[in-house]
Amino acid sequence: MIKIWLKGLSGLGSVLVAGLAVADELNMRPGVTEISREVYDLHMLIFWICVAIGVVVFGVIFWSLIHHRKSAGHEAAQFHESTRLEIGWTLVPTLILIAMAYPATKTLVQMYDTGGEDMTVEVRGYQWKWQYKYLDEDLNSTFDFFSNLATPRDEISNRAAKGEHYLLEVDNALRIPTNRKVRFLLTSEDVIHAWWVPDFGIKRDAIPGILNELWAIVPEPGVYRGQCTELCGKDHGFMPVVVQAMPEAEYDAWYAEQVTAAEQRKEALSKTFTAEELMAEGEAVYNTFCASCHMPNGKGVPPVFPALDGSAIATGPLEDHLDIIINGKAGSAMQAFGKQLDAAQIAAVTHYERHAWSNNTGDMVQPRDVIAQMSSEQ
């Protein structure tokens, strides 16, 4: 009999351990930043307060039901407007709420304290990608780049097995240094998005025309993943956030390389490219920004995403082709890329579309052509 009891207790213990493990998976994560841990501790504090209240309230209810039941000879008490009772059930919840509000307010104030930052990054949401701008002390952009979903289309369309970071991988991760306070300025170019990194304990809406702020200090190097948490359109689920926290010396070296590359990129705006250079750059830009809609083979998905192979736009007048790339097309899914790509990238992708697949217009598109068209539209 004792052995049976011991086996039962052992089985119950295993069930409880397994249950706690599952509960831990469903719970908030403690995260890696001081703020995220404070949010987690606050969450657990409020949770256990609620559990205690529930135990007391339902304990009194069940005790009353059992010990004051009619079958035991008890009769309901008759009383009206008990002053003590009114004071009790008003005062006790008020004190509990005050006790809960103090640590919550303290944490909330700290979450919004963006002052004393070591660096600033502007995060701008687009349908459906993120743009990161690294700003100097005067809040002028030193360099910027877009971060796009990098999960292969074969995985999304179930033609290949899902990877470890399915829908949570990008071509260009946001890079920040460890042990430095990074201030994020959030806004949007089109609709409302929301930038969320669970391990940092931060989330804020990115709203067109409004700047929201948040901050983080990441103590340990690593790759931290999140996503847009606002329903922002049909590809909402394809808008991940990936942040790579780098050791300070490694980050400083990377930052210097990016500043140099940005200067070289500006110089490229006055350069005359060869056809081979335009095709190589244009294919890279096309595969990043255009292939998800118009397909790598240029056949599109008519009628929503028209084909570019043999299309009237890609084989027609250059001005019309540049116009739709720069300004988009109202009432369609075609975005305006004038603010997303520089003149050299627009020239390259336009040239590529006019000479890829079965298209061969025979003309050349240079950054100066793009700059001239954009200037004429202003």
C-alpha positions in Angstrom: 0.0 0.0 0.0 2.8 2.4 0.9 4.5 1.7 -2.4 1.3 2.5 -4.2 1.0 5.8 -2.4 4.6 6.6 -3.1 4.1 5.9 -6.8 1.0 8.0 -6.8 2.8 10.9 -5.2 5.7 10.5 -7.6 3.3 10.6 -10.5 1.5 13.7 -9.1 4.9 15.4 -8.7 5.8 14.7 -12.3 2.4 16.1 -13.4 3.0 19.2 -11.4 6.5 19.7 -12.7 5.2 19.3 -16.3 2.4 21.7 -15.6 4.7 24.3 -14.3 6.9 23.9 -17.3 4.0 24.4 -19.7 2.8 27.4 -17.6 6.3 28.9 -17.8 6.2 28.6 -21.6 2.8 30.5 -21.7 4.0 33.1 -19.2 5.7 36.4 -20.0 9.5 36.1 -20.6 11.8 37.8 -18.1 13.8 39.2 -21.0 17.4 40.5 -21.0 17.1 44.2 -20.1 16.5 45.8 -16.6 13.2 47.1 -17.8 12.0 43.8 -19.1 12.8 42.1 -15.8 11.0 44.9 -13.9 8.0 44.4 -16.1 8.1 40.6 -15.5 8.5 41.0 -11.7 5.6 43.5 -11.7 3.5 41.1 -13.7 4.2 38.3 -11.3 3.5 40.5 -8.3 0.1 41.5 -9.6 -0.7 37.9 -10.7 -0.1 36.6 -7.1 -2.1 39.4 -5.6 -5.0 38.5 -7.8 -4.5 34.8 -6.9 -4.6 35.7 -3.2 -7.7 37.8 -3.7 -9.3 34.9 -5.6 -8.5 32.4 -3.0 -9.8 34.6 -0.2 -13.0 35.5 -2.0 -13.9 32.1 -3.3 -12.8 30.5 0.0 -15.3 32.7 1.9 -18.0 31.9 -0.7 -17.5 28.1 -0.5 -17.1 28.2 3.3 -20.4 30.2 3.6 -22.2 27.9 1.2 -21.2 24.8 3.2 -21.5 26.0 6.8 -24.5 28.3 6.4 -26.6 26.2 4.1 -30.3 26.0 4.7 -30.2 22.2 5.1 -28.1 22.7 8.3 -30.8 24.9 9.8 -29.3 28.3 9.0 -31.5 31.2 8.0 -30.3 34.2 5.9 -29.4 37.2 8.0 -31.6 40.3 7.5 -29.8 43.6 7.5 -29.9 46.8 5.5 -27.3 49.5 4.8 -24.5 48.2 7.0 -22.1 51.1 7.4 -19.2 48.9 8.5 -19.7 46.6 5.5 -19.9 49.6 3.1 -16.7 51.0 4.5 -15.0 47.6 4.5 -15.6 46.7 0.9 -14.7 50.2 -0.3 -11.6 50.7 1.8 -10.0 47.3 1.4 -10.1 47.3 -2.5 -8.9 50.9 -2.5 -5.8 50.0 -0.4 -5.1 47.0 -2.6 -5.3 49.2 -5.7 -3.0 51.8 -4.2 -0.5 49.0 -3.3 -0.6 47.8 -6.9 -0.4 51.2 -8.5 2.8 52.3 -6.7 5.2 49.7 -8.3 3.3 49.9 -11.6 3.6 53.7 -11.8 7.3 53.5 -10.9 8.1 51.0 -13.7 5.9 53.0 -16.2 7.8 56.2 -15.5 11.1 54.5 -15.9 9.9 53.0 -19.3 9.2 56.5 -20.6 12.5 58.0 -19.4 14.3 58.3 -22.7 16.8 61.0 -21.6 20.5 60.5 -21.2 20.7 58.4 -24.3 24.1 57.4 -25.9 22.7 57.1 -29.4 19.4 57.5 -31.3 17.8 55.4 -34.0 14.7 56.3 -36.0 12.4 53.4 -36.7 10.0 54.0 -39.6 7.4 51.5 -40.5 6.4 50.7 -44.1 4.0 48.2 -45.6 5.7 45.7 -44.9 9.2 46.5 -43.8 11.2 48.6 -41.3 13.6 51.4 -42.1 16.3 52.2 -39.6 18.1 55.6 -39.5 21.1 56.1 -37.3 21.0 59.7 -36.2 23.8 62.0 -35.0 23.7 64.5 -32.1 21.8 66.9 -34.3 19.3 64.2 -35.3 20.6 64.1 -38.9 20.8 60.8 -40.6 24.3 59.4 -40.8 23.1 56.3 -42.7 20.0 54.2 -43.0 18.8 50.9 -44.4 15.6 48.8 -44.8 15.0 45.5 -43.0 12.9 43.0 -45.0 11.6 39.6 -44.4 14.2 37.0 -45.4 12.2 33.8 -45.0 12.3 31.9 -48.3 9.0 32.0 -50.3 9.2 28.2 -50.6 8.8 27.9 -46.8 5.8 30.4 -46.8 4.1 28.5 -49.6 4.8 25.1 -48.0 7.1 23.9 -50.7 9.9 23.6 -48.2 10.2 22.7 -44.5 9.8 25.7 -42.1 13.1 27.0 -40.7 14.0 27.6 -37.0 13.2 31.3 -37.3 10.3 31.1 -39.7 8.9 34.6 -40.4 11.3 36.0 -37.8 14.4 36.5 -40.0 15.4 39.6 -42.0 18.1 40.5 -44.6 19.4 43.5 -42.5 19.1 43.3 -38.8 19.1 46.5 -36.6 22.5 46.6 -34.9 23.1 48.3 -31.5 25.9 48.2 -29.0 25.7 46.5 -25.6 25.7 48.5 -22.4 24.7 51.8 -24.1 21.3 53.5 -23.8 19.7 53.5 -27.2 16.8 55.8 -27.8 14.3 54.8 -30.5 12.1 57.3 -32.4 9.1 55.5 -33.9 6.9 56.7 -36.8 5.3 55.3 -39.9 5.2 56.2 -43.6 1.7 54.8 -44.3 -0.5 53.1 -41.7 -0.2 52.3 -38.0 2.5 49.7 -37.2 3.9 48.6 -33.8 7.5 47.8 -33.0 7.9 45.1 -30.5 10.9 43.2 -29.1 9.7 40.9 -26.2 13.2 40.3 -24.7 13.6 44.1 -24.3 10.2 44.5 -22.6 9.3 47.3 -25.0 6.6 47.9 -27.6 5.3 51.2 -29.1 3.0 52.2 -31.9 4.5 53.7 -35.1 1.9 56.2 -36.2 2.1 58.4 -39.4 3.0 62.0 -38.5 3.7 61.2 -34.9 7.0 60.4 -33.1 6.8 58.0 -30.2 9.9 57.1 -28.1 11.2 54.2 -26.2 14.7 53.0 -25.1 16.7 50.0 -24.2 20.1 49.0 -22.6 21.0 45.5 -23.6 23.7 44.0 -21.3 24.6 40.9 -23.3 25.4 40.4 -27.0 22.9 38.3 -28.9 20.1 38.3 -31.6 16.7 39.3 -30.3 13.5 38.8 -32.4 10.1 40.5 -32.5 7.5 41.6 -35.0 4.9 44.2 -35.9 2.0 43.8 -33.5 -0.5 46.1 -35.2 -2.8 44.7 -38.0 -1.2 46.8 -40.8 -2.4 45.1 -44.0 -2.3 41.8 -45.8 1.4 41.1 -45.2 1.2 42.0 -41.5 2.6 38.6 -40.5 5.7 39.1 -42.8 7.1 42.2 -40.9 9.6 40.8 -38.3 11.9 42.8 -36.1 15.5 41.5 -35.6 18.0 43.3 -33.3 21.6 42.3 -33.0 23.3 43.5 -29.9 27.1 43.7 -30.5 30.0 44.2 -28.2 30.9 47.9 -28.1 34.2 47.7 -29.9 32.7 45.4 -32.6 29.8 47.8 -33.0 32.0 50.9 -33.3 34.0 49.2 -36.1 30.8 48.2 -37.9 29.3 51.7 -37.5 32.5 53.3 -39.0 32.2 50.9 -42.0 28.6 51.9 -42.6 29.3 55.6 -42.5 32.0 55.1 -45.1 29.7 53.0 -47.2 27.0 55.7 -47.0 29.5 58.3 -48.2 30.4 56.1 -51.1 26.7 55.6 -51.9 26.2 59.4 -52.1 29.1 59.6 -54.5 27.5 56.9 -56.7 24.6 59.3 -57.4 26.8 61.2 -59.8 28.4 58.1 -61.3 27.7 56.7 -64.8 27.2 53.0 -64.5 27.8 50.3 -67.2 24.9 48.1 -68.3 26.4 45.2 -66.5 26.6 47.2 -63.2 23.0 48.3 -63.6 21.8 44.8 -64.2 23.7 43.3 -61.2 22.5 46.1 -58.8 19.0 46.1 -60.3 18.6 42.4 -59.9 19.5 42.7 -56.2 17.1 45.6 -55.6 14.3 43.8 -57.6 14.7 40.5 -55.6 14.5 42.5 -52.3 11.7 44.9 -53.0 9.8 43.7 -56.0 10.0 40.0 -56.5 7.5 39.2 -53.7 4.7 40.7 -55.7 5.9 40.6 -59.4 7.7 37.3 -58.9 11.3 36.6 -59.7 10.4 35.6 -63.2 8.5 38.9 -63.8 5.2 37.0 -64.4 3.5 38.6 -61.4 0.2 37.3 -60.0 -2.5 38.9 -62.2 -4.7 40.8 -61.8 -3.5 42.0 -58.4 0.2 42.0 -59.2 0.6 42.5 -63.0 3.4 40.9 -64.9 6.4 43.1 -65.8 7.7 40.7 -68.5 6.4 42.2 -71.7 4.3 44.8 -69.9 3.4 48.2 -71.4 5.1 50.0 -68.4 8.4 48.1 -68.5 8.7 48.3 -72.3 7.1 51.8 -72.7 8.4 55.3 -72.2 11.1 55.6 -69.6 9.4 58.6 -67.9 6.2 56.6 -67.2 8.2 53.7 -65.9 10.2 55.9 -63.5 7.0 57.7 -62.4 5.3 54.6 -61.2 8.3 53.4 -59.3 8.9 56.7 -57.7 5.3 57.6 -56.9 3.5 54.3 -56.9 0.0 53.9 -58.2 -3.0 55.1 -56.3 -5.7 52.4 -55.6 -3.3 49.5 -56.1 -0.7 47.6 -54.1 2.1 49.4 -55.9 4.0 51.4 -53.3 5.9 54.7 -53.9 9.6 53.8 -53.7 10.9 57.4 -54.1 11.5 57.6 -50.3 12.6 54.0 -49.9 15.3 53.8 -52.5 18.0 56.2 -53.6 18.4 57.4 -57.2 21.1 54.9 -58.0 18.9 52.0 -56.8 15.9 53.3 -58.7 17.9 53.7 -61.8 19.3 50.1 -61.5 16.0 48.4 -60.8 14.3 50.3 -63.6 17.1 49.3 -66.0 16.8 45.7 -64.9 13.1 45.6 -65.4 13.5 47.0 -68.9 16.2 44.5 -69.9 15.3 41.3 -67.9 13.3 38.3 -69.0 12.0 39.0 -72.6 12.2 42.7 -72.2 14.9 44.6 -74.1 14.3 48.3 -74.6 17.9 49.0 -75.5 18.0 52.2 -73.4 20.2 53.1 -70.4 18.9 54.5 -67.0 21.3 56.5 -64.9 20.9 58.1 -61.4 20.9 61.5 -63.0 17.8 60.5 -65.0 16.0 59.7 -61.8 17.2 62.9 -60.1 16.0 64.9 -63.0 12.6 63.3 -63.0 12.1 63.7 -59.3 13.2 67.4 -59.5 10.7 68.1 -62.3 7.9 66.7 -60.2 8.6 69.0 -57.2 
